[in-house]
Amino acid sequence: MVNVASAPVVAVTGSAGYIGSQLLQELENETSLAKLVAVDLKPLTMPFHNIDAYRLDITKPLDTVFHDHHINTVVHLAFDLREGHNPQEAQAIQSNNLVGLENLLRACRAGRVSNFIYLSSHTVYGARSDNPVPITEEAPLRPVVRFQYSQTKVLSEEILQRFARENPQTGVTVLRCCMVLGPEGISHVAKAFQKPVLIKVTGYDPPLQFIHDKDLARILTIFSMEPRPGVFNVAGESVVRFSRMAQIMRQRLISLPFFIAYPLVQMSWKLGLQKEASAAGLGFIRHPIIMTTGKLKRATGYRFQYTAEEAVSSYAASNLT
């Protein structure tokens, strides 16, 4: 029998999203879990057992939910991935993400939450030619200028660092994750790469890291059930070259010099011809970030089920017909 008094009560924000849905499935199988609480503006994508779902905006008060369920662990996945097409729109999206995080942390403080897990991004390290290979968690955070996603993740981590200092009773875990792919759904990454034509910067065929969505959901579950505060790089085994990824995804590659590729992508972004990313994202296919995951493996003992190429292939097999 599970001791409900000491068993984890886990709340997941962004629970109706791509990763959130799979995390709920993983957590449902944990027999030592007391209760699951799902928070998202959208309804859950499938029925779940032993779960209370709330359709809430995380920028609004959450204290009642935390108090009623005695939540002790929060996994924060909710994030608006849109890139603003003008400074005002970009500022509004970034502000909404940061206000939501601050509001969630206030509820954690009031509810005496003991474990907070935040899904960050490898892009916080920046696409830099002088990045070490592989890069460790101790490397400085250097977000790409005008790449809103990267900048917002860095600002979020700064908020979490301050929260951890001021609230030592709450263990804070930050997972800096590479790109996620798998068979279960259309992710932001898949949308970015699933175009009629992909641009390859002349002279570059970078190695890329991917993680299978099942591996990521399992890692989030491990941290939910057995808290391990700290910052951890998260990436699947090995790498896949950009050209090989395009081949698996059955995408046509066009090679362009950077001085042509950059204004072309930026123009298509400004005109709304593509909505996935501005030209700032091209830096990541010139100077990719290759992370070491030794710290994660030592802390958890986790053995990845899929390589980077298998993550890409599993997506292609299920979604490209």
Secondary structure, 3 states (H helix, E strand, C coil): CCCCCCCCEEEEECCCCHHHHHHHHHHHCCCCCCEEEEECCCCCCCCCCCEEEECCCCCCCCHHHHHHHCCCEEEECCCCCCCCCCHHHHHHHHHHHHHHHHHHHHHHHHHCCCEEEEEEEHHHHCCCCCCCCCECCCCCCCCCCCCHHHHHHHHHHHHHHHHHHHCCCCEEEEEEECEEECCCCCCHHHHHHCCCEEEEECCCCCEECEEEHHHHHHHHHHHHHCCCCEEEEECCECCEEHHHHHHHCCCEEEEECHHHHHHHHHHHHHCCCCCCCCHHHHHHHCCCCCECCHHHHHHHCCCCCCEHHHHHHHHHHHHCC
